[in-house]
Amino acid sequence: MDRTYASPSSQNLTAITTNSVDFASSSSPSPTSRSTGGSRSVKIIQLEHPSATASSCSSSSSSSLSVVSKWKERMKRMTWREWIETFFPCYRWVRTYKVREYLQPDLMAGITVGIMLVPQSMSYAKLAGLQPIYGLYSGFIPIFVYTIFGSSRQLAIGPVALTSLLVSNVLSSIVEPSDKLYTELAILLALMVGILECTMALLRLGWLLRFISHSVISGFTTASAFVIALSQAKYFLGYEIERSSKIIPLVKSIISGADKFSWPPFLMGSLMLAILLTMKHMGKTRKYLRFLRAAGPLTAVVLGTTFVKIYHPPSISLVGDIPQGLPKFSIPKQFGHVKSLIPTTVLITGVAILESVGIAKALAAKNGYELDSNQELFGLGLANICGSFFSIYPTTGSFSRSAVNHESGAKTGLSGLVMGIIMACALLFLTPAFEYIPQCALAAIVISAVIGLVDYDEAKFLWRVDKKDFLLWTITCMTTLFLGIEIGVLVGVGVSLAFVIHESANPHIAVLGRLPGTTIYRNTQQYPEAYTYNGIVIVRIDAPIYFANTSYIKDRLRDYEIEKDDSKGRGPEVSRIHFVILEMAPVTYIDSSAVQALKELHQEYKSRDIQLAISNPNREVLLTLAKAGVIDLIGKEWYFVRVHDAVQICLQHVQRLTEFPKAQETLADNKPSLFQRLLSQRKDEFFQPELESGVRESLLSMDTNPQLEPLLSKKP
C-alpha cells in the first residue's frame, strides 16, 4: 500500500501554484511519483473513467453472453463422465468406492437406520392420518430413487413428523381420514410436491428459500413439536381428541374428555416414552452406546407387542391388519382437487427443502464432498414423483435418521440401498407381526422424535446475540401455536421479509475519520481516536443504493452537515461544511432512482457552495454514473481512487478559503464567487503531483515528527 507523507518544504500556500508541474508531460495512466526537496517520494493514483465506447461495448458483450449461450458452452466442454454424473449423481461415489474401507460401515449404518425407519414410518403415517402401511410404502420406493439421483451420501429420506403434520392438517379440513379420498389426496400431494421440487431444481430457484431465515424455521419447528406431541395424546389417554393444528382447541379437547381417561394405555405409553428417551440420551452421551439411539424405536415396538401378545389388554388399541407385500403401481387420482392443494404443496415443499438441504449440506461438509443444492432438489422431487405411483405421501430428508446414519459411519449411498432392502423385507415378511403393535408405542416414538425439535438453545442464543431475531422467533412460534401452521409460516416469513426490507431501506452509514499516523479512514464511532477535518465530511454508505433507500441516505447526509464534532476536527477553523466525500467502495449497485437522487443532491449542495466528491466507486457503479451523465455533472476531477486523495485536495481548498475570508461573502450576481473560481482552478490542478502529495508548509502537522501526521492537525 502506498502511504503519502508531507514534508516541510515551503513556507506559504502560494508555493502550490509556483511549483506546479505541467501534467501534459506525464500523460501515462499509471500513478505518477514526485519528490520535492527533502520530502519522501509520493504517488498520485488516477481514477480510470469509463468511456462511452467502453460502456457500450461492455453492455453489448454482457448481453451477448446470455444464460443460454453460457449453458451451451458449458455443455460443449463437459466430458462423458461429467454427463453421467449430471444425470446420475450416484456415479460420483460408485466409481471411487473403496470396498474394504466403505462396505462394512455402509452396511452397519444401513441396517441401523433401516431398523429405526420401520417403526418410525408407521408412526408418522398415523400422525398424517393414514394407515401405517402407507408409511412403510413411503419409506421404500423413495429411498431407491433418491440414492440414484440425490447428491447427498448420508441423507436418509422418508416420512418425517413435520411433513406428516402438514398433510394431516390440510387433508382433515377437506375430508375425514377414514374416507378413501383422504388417502388419494395424500398420494396426489406427493406428486405435486415432487413436481414443484423438480421445477425449482430445473429453474435453479433454490435461492428463493434464503428469504426464510433460520429464526423462522426454528420458531416454526418448536411450535410444531408441541402441536404434534399433543395430537398424539389421544393414544396415551385412551379417548379421541379434536384434530387441529392449533394448541387451544387441542388443550380444550383434552380437558373436556378427561372423564374418559384410561390408565393402561397411559402407563404403557409413558413407560415406552421413558425407555425411548433414556436410550436416546445414552446413545448421544456415550459413543460406545450410540447404537441405542437407533435401537430405541424397535425396542419400544418389540416390548409393546410382546406385552400385548401375552396379556391381551382390551383397553389398549392396536395397529390392526396391515396388507402384506410390496406396493403396486397405480396412477394418482383426484386431480380435481389440485387447485385446493397448491398452498399446502408450496408450504410442504418449502419446509421439506429447508429441513432436507440444511442437514444434507452439514453432512456433506463433515464428510468432505460438495453438495449441489439444485441436484438435491431434483433428487428429492424425483423420489416423490416416482413414489406417488406406488402409494406414498410426501417425503423428505429426516434430521434424526440422517444424524444416526452419519454417526453409524455411512460413507456412501449404499447405506440408503440397505435401508430400502430392510423396508422391502418388512413389507414382504413382517407385516403380520405388526398387527399387534400398540398405538401408544407408536405415539411414544413420535413424541420422542419431536422433542428434539423444541429448540430452547436457539431461543437463548438469539436473546443473547440478536434481540430482533429473537422477536422473529417468538412471533413465528406464538402464531404457529395459536393461529395454525399455515398462518404461522406466512406471518414468520412476512415479518422476516419486513426486517430485510427495513434493513435495506435504512442502510448503515458511517462518518469516517483518519486513524493517527496512517492514511486509513475508519468509522469514528468504532474508532474514537480517528479524527476528522474541519469543513469536510467523509461518509461511507455500506449498501447498494436503490429506490427504497435514497430518501434515507439523503436525509442522513443532510444531518451530517449539521452534526459536527469540533472536538475531533483538525485543520483550518471554518464555520460550515464545504466538502462532502462519499466513500462508495461498499456500494455494489446503483439504480436509476439513486442516480437521480445523486443529481438532486449535487444541485442542492451546489446551491449552498458545497462540493460533492466521490471515492473508490466500483466498475459497475462507475459505468452507471457515466451513462447517466453524473460524472460530467460533478466533474471528473472530483472522483478519487482513495479517500486520502480526496481529503488532501479538499483540505487545500479549505485552507485557501480561510486565507481569503472576505472571498466567502456573496459577490454581485454578474461576478463568479471565489468558490466557483477555486473549482475552476481545481480542474486545471487535479493531476498535479503536488496536490496528491499534500506537501505544503502550511498544511503540516504541529507534531515534531511530520511523518506521523502528514496533513493538518487542530490548531492550538
N, C-alpha and C positions, 0 to 999 in steps of 0.2 A: 504494500500500500504506500502511495506517495504522500508524504507529510510536508506541509508548507509552513515554513517558519519565516518570521520577519527579522530584519536586521537593522541596526541603527546606521543608515547610510545617508540620510538627508535631514535637513532641519525644518523644512516647510512644505506645505502641500503643493506649492507651485511647481515643485520638482517633478510632480507627476506628469505634467504636460511637457516640461522642457526636456525630460529624459525619455519621452515616448519613443517607442520603436515602431518603425513603419511595418505594418502587418503584411504589406504586399510582398515583402522579401521572404516571407515564410508562409506560403500557401499550402503546405502539406497538411493533410488532415490529422496527422499524428500529433501527440502532445508536444508542445514547444518548451524548451528549457531556457533559462536565463540566469546569469549570475551578476549581481550588482554590487560593485565594491567588494566589501568583505563579507557579503551575505552568502548564505548557503544556496546551492543550486535548487531552483524550484521549477515546477512544470505547470503548464496550463492544459487542461483536458477539454477538448472541444466536443460539443454535443453534435452528433451527426443527425441532421434533419432529413426526413424522407422527402424525396422529390415527388411531384405529381405523377411522373412516369413510373417511378418505382412503386408508388402506391397502386397504380392501376395494374401494373404487371403482377404485383403480389396478389391483388384481389383476383385477377383472372386466373393465375396459377393455382390459387387455393380453391377457386370454384371448380376448376377443371379436375382437380384431384377429388372427385366425389367419393362417397362411400362405396358406390358400385364399382368404380374403377380400382379403388384400393383393394376391394374384395377379390376382383379378378386377378390382380397382380399377386395377391397372396396365394390364390388357388394355383396359379401357374408355378409358383416356387415350391409348393408342397410336394413332398416325396410320397411314395406309395405307403410307407409306414405311417406317415402323418395322416394320410387319408383314412387308413384303418383305425387309427387312434381317435379320429374325429367321430366316426360312426360307431365305433365300439371301444369306449374308453377302457374296458377291462383288458384290452390288449397291452396296455402300458405295464400292468403288473404280471400278466401272463408270460410275456416274453422275457422278463427278468426274474421269474420265480425261482427261488432257491429252495429246493425240496428239503434238504437237510436242515436248513435254518427255519423255514416258514411252515412246513407241513404240520408238525406237532402242535405249535401254538395256535395255528388256524383251526385245527380240529378241536382242540380243547375249548377255544373261545366259542366256536360254533355250537358245540354240544351244550356248553354252559348257558349261552343266551337262548338257544332253542328250547331247553327245559324251562327257562324263565318265560319264554314267549307263549307257550301253550296255555297255561292258566291265565296269564295276563290278557291274551287276546279274547278269551271267553268273558272275562270280567269287563273289559272295555266295550264289548258288544252289548252286554246287559246295560251298561251305562248309556249307550247310544239308543237304547230302547229296542234292540234287535235280539234275535235268538243267538245263543252262544256259537252256533255253527258258522254264522257269518263273520264272527271274529276270527275263527280258525281259517276260513277262506281268505280273509284279509291279510293273514299272516303267512300265506302260502305263495300264491302267484306273484304278488308284487316283489317279493324278495328276489326271485329268479330274474325278473325283468330288470330290476334296479342293479343287480350285480353285473349285468352285461352293459347297461347304458349309463349307470351312475358313475361319478368321478371319485367319490369317497370310498376308502377301503375299510373303514371301521364303522360307518354309519349303519345302524340296524333299523330298518323301516318296518312298518306295520301299524296296527291300531295304536292310538295314543289317547290319553284321558281328555285332553283339551279338545281335540277334534271330535271325539265321541260326544262330549257335552254339547258342542255346537250343533252336531247332527240332531241330537235329541231335542234341543231347544227349538229348532226351526220346524222339524217334521211333526212334532207333537202339537204344534199350533195349526197344522193343516189337517192331520188325520190321526186317529187313535193308533197307538203302537201295535195293537192286536190286529189291525187291518192289514191285508196283504199289500195294499197300496203303500203303506209305510215303508216296507222293505224295498219295494220297487223304486220309490223316490230316493232312498238311501243309495241304491246302486246307480241311479241316474246322476246323483250328486257326485259320486266318484268319477264318472265320465266327464262331467262338466269341470270339475276341479282339475282333472288331468289335461283337458283341452286348454284351459286357461294357463296352466303352468307351462305347457309346451309352447303356446303362443308367446308368452312372455320371454321364454328362452330364445325362440327364433328371432324375435324383435329386439332381443337384448335389453329388456326392460327391468331387469333386476334392480337397477339403481333406484327405481321408484320407492323401494322399501326402505331406503335410507332415511326417508322423511318420518318414519316411525321410530321414535327414539327408544333407547333401552329402558328408560324410565317408564314409558307407556307399557311396554311388554311386561316388565317386572310387576307393575301395579295390576295389570290385567290378569296375569297368571296367579298372583297372590289371591285376588278376589275369586277367581275361578276355582281355586283349590278349596275354598270354604264352601262354595256352591256345590261342587262335586261331592265333597265329604257329606254334606247334609242330604244330598239326593240319595246317598247310599244308606242313610239312616234307617230306611224302611225295612231293610233286611236284618238289621240289628234289633229293631223294636218289635218286629213281628206284625206290623199293620201298614197299610198303604198310606202314603202321604202325597200331597199335591205335587205334580210335576211342574217345576218352574225354574227359571234361571235367576230369580230374584230371591234375596235372602229372607225378606219379611214374609212372603207367602209360605216359604218352607218352614220357617220357625212357627208361624201360626198353625200350620197343618200338623206339625209335630206335637204342639201343645194341646190342640183340640182333640187329638186321638189318643191322649195319654191313658185313657181308661181301657184301651185295647192292648196295653203293653204286655209282652210275653217274655218271661225270664230265659228260657232255654236258648233261643237264637242270640239274645243279648250276651249271655255268658260265653257261648261258643264263639261268637264274633269278636268279643273283647279279648278272649284268650288267643284266637288266631292273630289278631292285630298286635298283641303284645309279643307274640313269637316272631312275627314278621319284623317289627321294629327292633327287637333285640338282635336278631340275626343280621339285619341291615347295618346296625350300629357296629357290631363286632366285625363285620366284613369290611367296613370303612376304616376302622381304627387299627386293625391288626392285619398286616399283609398276608401272613400265613393262613388267615381265616377268611380271606376275601371271597372264597367260593361260597360262603354262607349267604352273601348278599344275593347271589343269583339263585341259590337253592331255596330261599325263603318262600316264594310263591308255591313251588312244588311241594314243599314241606307242609304248608297250610292246607293244600288240596288233599294230600295223602292222609294227613291226620284227620281232617274233617270227614273225608269219605270213609275212612276206617271206622270212625266213631258211629257214623250213620248206619253202616253195614252191620255193626254189632248190636246197637241198641234200638235202632229204628224209631227215633223220637218223632212223634206225629206233628209237633209244633214247629219243626224246622223244615222250611221249604227247600226243595231240591231243584237242581237244574232241569232234570227231566230228560226225555228221549232226545238224542242227538243223531241226525242221519249219518250213516257210515259211508265212506267213500270220498273220492276226490270231486271237486266241483265240476259241473257240466257247463259246456259252452252255451251261452244264451245272450241275446242282444237286449240291452237295456230298453225299458218301455216307459210309457207315460211322458212322452216328450211335450205333451200339452202343458205340463207344469214347469217347463224350463224358465219361463219369464219370472215366476214367483220365487224360483230358487237362485236367481242371479245374485242378489245381495249376499246371501249366505255363501255362495260359491266364492265370491270375492273375499269375504271375511275368512273363510276356512283356508283359502289359498294363501292369504297374507300371513295368518298365524302359523300355518304349516311350514311355509318357506322360512320365516324368521326362526322358528324353532329348529328346523332341519339344517338350513345352511349355516346357522350360527354354530351348532355343535360340530358340523362337518368341517368347517374352517378351523376350529380349535383343534380338532383331532388331526387334521392334515398338517398343521404347524408342528404339533408334538411329534409326528411321525416322519417329518422331513420330506414332504412332497407338496406340489402345488395343486390347488383346487380351483377349477373353473366354475364360477357361480352359475353361469348360464347353462353349462353342461349338466350341472347338478339339478337345475330346474327342469331341464329336458328329461333327465333320468327319472325324477320324481313324477313328472307328468305322464311319461310313457308307462310307468308302473301302475298309475291309477287308471289310465285308459285301457290297458290290456287287462287289468284286474276286473274292470267293470263288466267285461264279457264273461267273467267267472264268479259273479255274485259277491263282489266286495263292496264295502263302504269306504269313504275317503281315508287314505293312509298317508303317513309321512314319517320322517325320522324320529325315533324315540330318544329323548335325552338320557333316560335311565339305562335303557338297554344298550345304547351306544357306549355309554361310560363303562358298563360292565364288559362289553366286547373289547374295548381298549385295555381295560385293566387285566383282562384274561389273556392278553398277549396277541390279539389278532393283528396279522401283518398285511393281509390282502383280502379281496372279496371272496376268497374261498370259504371264509368263516360264514358268510351270508348264505352260500350254497348249502353248507352243512345245516344251518338253521332251517332252510326250506325243506331239506330232506327229513329232518326230525318232524316238522309240521306235517309233511306228507304221511309219515309213519303213524302219527297221531290220528289223522283222518282215516287211514285205512284200517287200523287195528285197535285203537284205544277208545274210540267214541262210546262203545257200550259201557266202559268203566266210568265215563264222565257223567252218566245219568245220575249217580248218587252223590255228586259234589254238592255240598250245602251252599245255598245262595249267600249266606252270611260270610262264608270263607272267601268267595269271590269279591264280596263287598269290602272285606278286610284288605284284600290285595290292592283294590283301587285306592282305598284311603291311605294305605301305607305308601303308595306311589305318589299321590298328590301332596302329601305332607312336605315333600321336598320342593314343591312349587311355591310354598309360602316363604317369601324372600325377606325375612326380617333384617338380615345383614345388609341387604341392598338399601333398605329404608334408612338404617342407621348411617350407612356410608354417605348417602345423599344428603341427609341432615347435616352431617359434619362438613361435607365438601361444597355442596351447592344447594342452597335453600330453594332455588327456583325449580330445580329438577325434583326435589322432594315434594314441592307443591304439585308438580305434574304427576308424580307417583301417587300422591294422596287423592287427587281428583279422579284419576283413572280407576283406582281401587274402589273408592266410595261409589262412583257412578255405576261401576260394574256390579257391585254388591246390591245396590238399592234400585237401580233402574234397568238392569238387564245387561246381557253380554254385548248385544249389538250397539246399544246406546253408549255403553262404557267404552268400547273401542272407538266409536265415532267421536265422542267427547274428548278422549285422550289424544287421538290423532289431531283433532281440531285445535285443542289447546297447544299441542306441540308445534303445529304449523304457525299458530298465532305467536308463539315465542320466537320462532325462526323469523317471521316477518318483522316482529318488533326489533329484533337484534339487527336485521338487515336494514331496516328503515332508520335506525338510530345507531350508526356505527361508532366505533371508538375513534376519537380524535384527540391527538396529543399535541401539546405545546412542547417544542424541543428546545433544549439548551445545550451549551457546549461543555463537555467534560474538561476540567482543567488540565492543561498540558497536552491536549490532543486536538485533532481536527474531527473528532467524533461527536455527533449530536444525538442526544437521547431525551426521553420523556422526563420533564422536570419533576413530575410527581414521583416517578420511580427513582430518579437520581437527584436528590435535593441539592447536591453540590454543583450540579450543572448550572451555568449562568447564561443569561440572555443579553441582548444588546439593545440599548435604548433606541426607540424609533423603528425597530424591526421585530416582527412576529414570525416565528417559524412554526408551521403547522404540518403535522403528518396525519393523513387520512388512511386509516387501517382497514379499508374495504373497497370493493368495486363501487363506482359512483353511477347510479342509475335513477330513474324517475322517482322511485319511492323514497330516496334519502337525500335528494338535492336540497329540499327545503330545510331539513335539519342541519345539513352541512353549512348552508348559507347563514342560518341563524347563529350557529356556533362561531363562525368566522367573524360575524359582527360583534359577538360578545367578546372575542379575544382582542378586539380593538380597544374595548373599554377596560377589560380586566388586565391591568398592567401591574406587574410585581416589581416596583422600583428597587426593592432591596437586593434583587439579583441582577439588575441591569448594569451594564458596563458601557463605556463609550461616551460620546458627547451627550450633554444634557439636552433633551428635546422634550417638547410639551405633548407631542402626539405621535401616532404611528405614521410612518412614511412608506414602509415597505412590508408586504405580506409575502412570505415564501412558502409555497406549497411543496412539501416533500411527497412525491407521488410514487415512490418505489412500491409500496404495498397495493397500489391501485392496479388491479389486473384487467379491469374492463371499465369502459365509459360509454354511455349510450347517448342518443341524440338529445334527450331531455337534459342530461348532465352537461352536454356541450352548450346548450342554450343557457343553462344556469351559469356556466363559466363566463359566457359572453356578457350576461347581465351583471355578474359580479365585477368583471373588468370595467364596465362602463360606470358602475356605482363607485368603484374605487377611484376611477379617473376623475369623477366629478368632485372628489374630496382630496385630490392631489396625492393619492396612494398608488404606488406601483405594485403590480402583481408579478411575482417571479415563480417559475416552476422548476423543480429539481428532480432529476432522475426519473422521468416517465419511461415506462417500458415501450417496446416497439409498437405493439398493437394500439396502445393509448395514443402514442405519438402520431401514428397513421390516421387515427380517427380525428385528432385535433387538426392535422394537416388538411384532410379532406373538408373539414368544416370551416377552414379559414381562421381558426383560433390562433395558430402560430403566428400568422402575419398580423392579426389583430393586436395581440400582446407585444409582438416583436421577437424575432429570432434571438436577439441578443439577451433576452430575459429568460432563456431556457438554459439550464445548467446540468452538468453531469453530477456534481456533488453539492450538497448543502453548503459546504465550506466555501466553494467558489462563489455561490450566490451571496453569502454573508459578507464576504470581503468587498464585493462590488457595491452592495447596498450600503455598507458601512462607510465607504469612501464618499458616497453622495450625502449621507447624513453628516459627515464631517464638514463637507463644503457648505451645507445649509447652516450649520452653526457658526461658520466663519463669516457668513454674509446674512446676518439675522434680518436685515431690512428687506432682503430679497424675498422673504417669505410672505411679505404683505401683498395684498391684491393690487395688481397694476391696472392700468387702463385697459379697456376692452380691446383696443387696437394693438396692444403690445403683448407678446407671449410672456408667460410667467417665467421666473427663474427656474422653477422645477421643470417646465417644459424644455427650457434651453439645456438643462442638465441631461434630460432624457435624450435630446437630440445629440448632445456631445457624447453621451453614453454609447450610442450606436457606432460612433467613429472610434471609440476607445476599446471596444469589447474584447478584441483579440490581442490587446497589448499584454505581453507577459507581466508588466509591472502591476496591472490590475489584479491578476490572479495571485501574484506572489504576496501582495499586501505589504510590500517593502516601503514603508513611509515612516519618517521620523515622528510625525505627529500621531501615527497610528500605533506607536509602540506601547508595550506594556510598561506599567510602572514598576514591575518586578526587576530585580537586579539581573536576573538571567533571562534575556529576551527570548531564548529558545523555548522556554516553558510556556509563555503566553504570547503567541505570535500577533494577536490582534489586541484591540483596545481593552483596557480594564477600567473599572469605575474610577472616576476622578475623586480624589480625596476631598 
